[in-house]
Amino acid sequence: MTSRERLLATIRRETPDHTPLYSWVFGFEPAPCWQWQESGKPVAHWYSGRLEHLHALPQAWDVAQDFKRVDAWLALGVDDVLDVSIPWSQAPEVTWKDSESPVGKEDPQYPVMTREYQTPAGALRHSVRRTGEDPGAGWVDQPRHVPLIEDFNIPRAVHHLVAAPEDVEKIQWVYRPPNAEQCVRVQQRIAEVKAFADKRGVMVQAWGAFGMDAAVWFAGAEGAVMLCMDHPGAFHALLRTIHETDKARTALALDAGVDMVCQRGWYSSTDFWSPAIFRQYLKPHIAELAAMAHARGKLFAYVMTTGVMTLGKDLMEAGVDLLYYADPIQDHVNLVEANCQFGGRMAVAGGINSSITLSKGSPQEISAAVRAALSVYGRAGGFILSPVDALFLDTPWQNVQTMIEAWKQASAGI
């Protein structure tokens, strides 16, 4: 089987030739022998197309780099996937202006960056502290302006984009479906990625839906919760606006012929929302996007790293084909129970924690975690061994080697 055939069979809960091992990368530093040169300098850290439009990376990363990463992983004998991030647009009528206030004016410790939008429905202001810390080599940097969407904004905000119910109607002007020019670029990008993917036999997945993550980016974690509690009508309108753009982004990816579309759900779990709220506001939207994928013969994945045993049944009922992630450490998922609950109905990726087990564990602990996961799932399909939720800049290369060798040995013994 090619990597693509193996992953597709696994997600469809068919029997692959062996259980896949697939790792997202977010600043991961491979051994020097797996690095390549760009402009005379080594490319020290690996990323993926999933991060495009979302973060300011500390080094250049484009499709050509994605292709080299895929070749490296395949040479190591493991699986990889090519990611495409689908953009969004703003209405042409919208204008914006950036400014920065000095320390002491809006915050006693940090300067505050502001981006103020003028929309046909009124002004929107987004103000964020510029904290300026050095996160370390390979980690993403805080931008020197305030992007519409950026994880840095949430904890550093002085004034969230959606600070009051009356701001909700303005979001439709700044988070809109891709415009005509963007649609052409996406189609060209996916055609380029698919051409390479077909030669190498790897999957292509697109990231085209934000769901609740966008609500938290716009209103902040506490602000989104309070909007839901105090102004449910406005909260429902916000999610509906987000969903309309998510649908357009997802449709664009599906029309271009990707294998699977993915929706982010890092901020949709029980860490933030009750099961009742998830079922009322999110589940119908997830089900509609999954149905769009299935109507075109494609797969649909959802990302949720905590609360999966509580909300997994709802994801299955919504039509999710693959759940990223089942984590035995941070989410305390019992893999036997997860297999009983999801097996045969929804594939899962996970089984080994990255931040603790892979970053800090001994070779014996890493090997034991790999064997434990594979002993539960075997090779019957429906399970992808995958570090939760990525290989980061602090994941030691030797520990990844240990994981790969343990996976190979355990797979051979199944």
C-alpha positions in Angstrom: 0.0 0.0 0.0 1.1 3.6 -0.6 0.9 5.9 2.4 -2.3 7.4 0.9 -3.9 4.0 0.4 -3.0 3.0 4.0 -4.4 6.2 5.6 -7.6 6.2 3.6 -8.2 2.5 4.4 -7.5 3.1 8.0 -9.9 6.1 8.2 -12.6 4.2 6.4 -12.1 1.5 9.0 -10.8 -1.1 6.5 -7.8 -3.2 7.1 -4.4 -1.6 6.1 -1.2 -3.5 5.5 -0.1 -2.1 8.9 -1.1 0.6 11.4 0.0 4.0 10.1 2.3 6.3 12.1 1.7 9.9 11.2 3.0 13.1 13.0 2.0 16.7 12.7 5.0 19.0 13.0 5.1 22.4 14.6 8.7 23.6 14.8 10.1 20.1 15.2 13.9 19.9 14.7 15.0 16.8 12.9 18.5 15.3 13.1 21.0 17.2 10.9 21.1 14.4 8.4 17.4 15.0 7.6 17.7 18.8 7.2 18.2 20.4 3.9 19.7 23.7 2.7 18.0 26.9 1.6 20.1 29.8 0.5 23.1 28.2 2.0 21.5 27.7 5.5 20.0 24.6 7.0 16.2 24.4 7.4 16.4 23.5 11.0 12.6 23.2 11.8 9.7 21.5 10.2 6.2 22.9 9.8 3.3 22.2 7.5 0.8 24.0 5.2 -1.8 23.7 8.0 -0.2 26.8 9.6 -0.4 29.1 6.6 -2.6 32.1 7.3 -2.5 31.4 11.0 0.9 32.1 12.4 4.1 34.2 11.8 6.7 31.5 11.3 10.3 32.2 12.3 11.6 30.8 9.0 10.4 30.5 5.4 8.1 27.6 4.8 6.2 26.9 1.5 5.0 24.1 -0.7 8.5 23.2 -1.7 9.5 22.7 1.9 6.3 20.6 2.5 7.4 18.3 -0.3 10.9 17.9 1.2 9.4 17.1 4.6 7.2 14.4 3.0 10.2 12.8 1.3 12.1 12.8 4.6 9.2 11.1 6.5 8.7 8.5 3.7 12.4 7.7 3.7 12.1 7.0 7.4 9.3 4.5 6.6 6.4 6.5 8.2 3.4 8.2 6.7 2.9 11.9 6.0 0.1 14.1 4.7 0.1 17.3 2.7 -1.9 20.1 4.3 -3.6 23.0 2.5 -5.0 25.9 4.5 -8.0 27.6 2.9 -8.0 31.4 3.3 -10.9 33.8 4.0 -11.5 37.3 2.9 -12.8 40.7 3.9 -15.4 42.7 2.1 -13.9 45.3 -0.3 -15.7 48.0 1.6 -13.7 47.3 4.7 -10.7 49.5 5.6 -8.4 49.2 8.6 -5.8 51.2 10.4 -3.0 50.0 12.7 -1.6 51.9 15.7 0.4 51.3 18.9 0.2 53.0 22.2 3.3 53.2 24.5 3.8 51.4 27.8 1.6 53.0 30.5 -1.1 54.4 28.3 -3.4 51.3 28.0 -1.3 48.8 29.9 1.2 49.4 32.7 3.8 46.9 31.4 3.4 46.5 27.6 2.7 48.6 24.5 -0.7 47.9 23.0 -1.2 47.3 19.3 -4.5 48.1 17.8 -6.2 47.4 14.5 -9.4 49.3 13.9 -11.7 48.2 11.1 -14.3 50.4 9.4 -17.2 48.3 8.1 -20.5 49.2 6.6 -22.0 48.1 10.0 -19.7 50.2 12.1 -16.2 50.2 13.6 -14.5 47.2 15.1 -11.5 47.5 17.4 -9.0 44.8 18.3 -6.3 45.7 20.8 -3.5 43.3 22.0 -0.5 43.7 24.3 2.8 43.3 22.5 4.6 41.2 25.1 7.8 40.7 23.1 9.1 37.6 24.8 11.5 35.2 23.0 9.7 31.9 22.7 12.8 30.1 21.5 14.2 28.9 18.2 11.6 27.4 16.0 8.5 28.7 17.8 6.1 31.1 16.2 6.5 34.8 16.9 3.9 37.4 17.9 3.2 39.5 14.9 4.0 43.3 15.1 0.3 44.0 14.2 -3.0 42.4 15.2 -4.1 39.8 12.7 -7.8 38.9 12.7 -6.9 35.3 13.7 -3.9 34.5 15.9 -3.6 32.5 19.1 -1.3 35.2 20.6 -4.3 37.5 20.6 -6.5 35.6 23.0 -4.6 35.9 26.3 -3.0 39.3 25.5 -6.1 41.1 24.4 -7.0 44.5 25.9 -10.1 44.7 23.7 -11.4 41.8 21.8 -12.8 42.2 18.3 -16.3 41.1 19.6 -16.5 43.0 22.9 -20.3 43.4 22.9 -23.4 41.8 21.3 -23.6 44.7 18.8 -20.2 43.8 17.4 -21.5 40.5 16.1 -23.2 41.8 13.0 -19.9 43.4 11.9 -18.0 40.1 11.8 -19.6 39.2 8.4 -17.6 42.0 6.9 -14.2 40.8 8.1 -14.6 37.0 8.0 -16.0 36.2 4.6 -15.7 33.4 2.0 -12.6 33.5 -0.2 -12.8 36.0 -3.0 -12.4 35.2 -6.7 -8.6 35.8 -6.7 -8.2 33.6 -3.6 -10.3 30.8 -5.1 -8.0 30.8 -8.2 -4.9 30.6 -6.0 -6.3 27.8 -3.9 -7.2 25.8 -6.9 -3.7 26.3 -8.3 -2.2 25.4 -4.9 -4.2 22.2 -4.5 -3.5 21.2 -8.1 0.3 21.6 -7.4 0.1 19.7 -4.2 -2.0 16.9 -5.7 0.4 16.4 -8.6 3.3 15.8 -6.1 1.0 13.8 -3.8 0.1 11.5 -6.7 3.7 10.8 -7.5 4.6 10.0 -3.9 1.3 8.3 -2.9 0.4 10.6 0.0 -2.9 12.1 1.2 -4.0 15.7 0.8 -6.1 17.2 3.5 -7.5 20.8 3.6 -8.2 23.0 6.6 -11.3 24.9 5.8 -13.4 25.3 9.0 -12.8 27.1 12.3 -16.1 26.7 14.1 -15.9 27.6 17.7 -12.2 28.3 17.4 -13.1 31.5 15.5 -15.6 32.5 18.1 -12.9 32.4 20.7 -10.4 34.2 18.5 -13.0 36.9 18.0 -14.4 37.3 21.5 -11.8 35.6 23.7 -12.4 32.5 25.8 -14.3 34.2 28.6 -16.0 36.7 26.3 -17.3 33.9 24.1 -18.7 32.0 27.1 -20.3 35.1 28.5 -21.8 36.0 25.1 -23.3 32.5 25.0 -24.7 32.8 28.5 -26.0 36.4 28.5 -26.8 36.9 24.8 -27.6 33.6 23.2 -29.2 35.2 20.2 -26.0 37.1 19.4 -23.9 34.1 20.1 -26.0 32.0 17.7 -25.6 34.7 15.1 -21.9 34.8 15.5 -21.6 31.0 15.0 -23.9 31.2 12.0 -21.7 33.9 10.4 -18.6 31.8 11.0 -20.3 28.7 9.7 -21.3 30.3 6.4 -17.7 31.2 5.7 -16.5 27.8 6.9 -18.9 26.2 4.4 -17.6 28.2 1.5 -14.0 27.4 2.4 -14.8 23.7 2.8 -16.7 23.6 -0.5 -13.7 25.2 -2.3 -11.4 22.6 -1.0 -13.7 19.7 -1.9 -14.3 21.1 -5.4 -10.5 21.1 -5.8 -10.4 17.4 -5.0 -8.6 17.0 -1.7 -8.9 13.6 0.1 -10.2 14.9 3.4 -11.3 18.2 4.9 -10.6 19.0 8.6 -12.3 21.3 11.1 -10.4 22.8 14.0 -12.0 22.2 17.4 -9.2 23.0 20.0 -11.6 25.5 21.6 -14.7 23.5 21.3 -14.1 20.9 24.0 -15.5 20.4 27.5 -12.7 22.6 28.8 -14.8 25.5 27.5 -18.3 24.3 26.8 -20.9 22.0 28.3 -22.1 19.0 26.2 -25.5 20.7 25.9 -24.0 23.8 24.4 -21.8 21.7 22.0 -24.9 19.8 20.9 -27.0 22.9 20.4 -24.6 25.2 18.7 -21.8 23.1 17.1 -23.0 19.6 16.3 -25.5 20.7 13.6 -22.7 22.7 11.8 -20.3 19.8 12.1 -22.9 17.5 10.6 -23.5 19.8 7.7 -19.8 20.0 6.8 -19.4 16.3 7.1 -22.4 15.7 4.8 -20.8 18.1 2.3 -17.6 16.0 2.3 -19.5 12.7 2.1 -21.6 13.9 -0.8 -18.4 14.3 -2.8 -17.0 11.0 -1.7 -14.5 12.6 0.6 -13.7 12.2 4.3 -14.2 14.6 7.2 -11.9 15.0 10.2 -12.4 17.0 13.5 -9.7 18.1 16.0 -10.5 17.8 19.7 -7.8 17.0 22.1 -9.7 17.0 25.4 -13.2 15.8 26.3 -13.3 13.2 23.5 -14.9 10.5 25.6 -17.7 12.9 26.5 -18.3 14.3 23.1 -17.1 11.5 20.9 -20.6 10.0 20.5 -21.8 13.4 19.2 -19.0 13.6 16.7 -19.8 10.1 15.4 -23.5 11.0 15.1 -22.4 14.2 13.2 -20.6 12.0 10.7 -17.0 12.6 11.6 -14.7 10.0 9.9 -11.5 10.7 11.9 -11.0 12.2 15.3 -7.7 14.0 16.0 -6.9 13.0 19.0 -7.2 10.3 21.6 -4.6 11.2 24.3 -4.0 8.8 27.2 -2.1 11.5 29.1 -3.6 15.0 28.9 -7.2 13.7 28.3 -6.8 10.6 30.4 -8.3 8.5 27.5 -8.4 4.8 28.2 -7.6 3.4 24.8 -9.5 0.2 25.4 -12.6 2.2 26.3 -12.1 4.5 23.3 -11.8 1.5 21.0 -15.1 0.1 22.4 -16.9 3.4 22.0 -15.5 4.5 18.6 -14.3 1.2 16.9 -16.2 0.5 13.7 -17.8 3.9 13.6 -15.1 6.6 13.8 -11.4 6.3 13.3 -9.1 7.9 15.8 -5.6 9.2 15.7 -3.4 9.5 18.8 -2.3 6.9 21.4 0.9 8.6 22.5 1.4 12.0 24.1 4.0 14.4 22.7 4.5 17.0 25.3 5.1 14.5 28.2 5.8 11.0 26.9 7.8 11.9 23.8 9.4 15.0 25.1 10.4 13.8 28.6 9.9 10.0 28.6 12.6 7.4 28.8 13.1 5.0 25.8 11.3 2.3 27.9 8.3 4.6 28.5 8.0 5.6 24.9 8.2 2.0 23.7 5.7 0.9 26.2 3.2 3.6 25.1 3.6 2.5 21.5 3.1 -1.2 22.3 0.1 -0.4 24.5 -1.6 1.6 21.7 -1.0 -1.0 19.0 -1.9 -3.9 21.3 -5.4 -2.3 21.7 -6.0 -1.6 18.0 -3.9 -4.2 16.2 -4.1 -3.7 12.5 -7.8 -4.0 12.0 -8.1 -0.4 10.9 -9.6 2.7 12.5 -6.5 3.8 14.3 -3.5 6.0 13.4 -0.6 6.1 15.9 0.0 9.8 16.1 1.7 12.0 18.7 -0.8 14.3 20.4 -1.0 16.9 19.0 2.3 17.5 17.2 6.1 17.1 17.3 7.2 20.5 18.7 10.6 22.2 18.9 11.3 20.5 22.3 10.6 17.0 21.1 14.0 15.3 21.0 15.0 13.6 17.8 16.2 10.5 19.6 12.8 10.1 21.2 11.1 10.2 17.8 13.6 7.6 16.6 12.6 5.4 19.6 8.9 5.8 18.7 9.5 4.8 15.1 11.6 1.8 16.0 9.0 0.7 18.6 6.2 1.1 16.1 8.1 -1.0 13.5 8.8 -3.8 16.0 5.3 -3.8 17.4 3.7 -3.7 13.9 5.8 -6.6 12.9 4.7 -8.6 15.9 1.0 -8.0 15.5 
